[in-house]
Amino acid sequence: MTGQVPEHSHRDDVGSRMGLWLFLFSELILFGGMFIIYAVYRFKYPLEFRLAGEELDPFIGTVNTMILLTSSLTVAMSITAIQEGKKYRSMMLVGLTIIFAAVFLVNKYFEWSHKISLGLYPQSPVLLNKPPGEILYFGLYYVMTGLHALHVIIGMVVLSVMCVFLAKGKINQHSYVRLEAGGLYWHLVDIIWIFLFPLFYLIQ
């Protein structure tokens, strides 16, 4: 009986990883479809997309990119720390990742607030008076960055749960697949932003 436990646990870990990868793949399909829609409309309205893109601040986008890249590093370091049996260091690094995520959302809040104050939001009188391409650009901007922000919030919840599991010892040096899963999800959030950043802030 005792000799069968590690084998059963191993099968659970493999199944969990496969399930997570399938989930991540479905998320990539979702955003991939949006990227295709963006590409089609950008090809159709190149000038209007360029003019609309000038309304965004590349500096803010760059800052948020650096924040998320750093957060990917800290969550990866947290997994290495628990593998080495350093529980409190791992908890600290997960907490730091959550803080970076919160800073990202605060920056996004101020960015959105500024655009809304200028009347650049869906169905606003100011935006409806602009050419169709610019209306489409801002529609895609709010939908895609808004959906990404939702994933950031979900990631913060997931990482908070992982931190609790670390504190209670449910995640430890010998059982850390759940933290790996949380880390992979967070890397997905970062990868999606890596694509969103040039599409909206850099390409002219």
PEZIJO-V334991 format. One record per helix or strand of 3 or more residues. SS is the DSSP state (H for helix, E for strand). FROM is the first residue (numbers start at 0). TO is the last residue. If there is no record, write none. Layout:
BEGIN
((SS:FROM:TO) (SS:FROM:TO))
END
This chain:
BEGIN
((H:1:43) (H:45:52) (H:57:82) (H:86:116) (H:124:127) (H:131:167) (H:176:201))
END
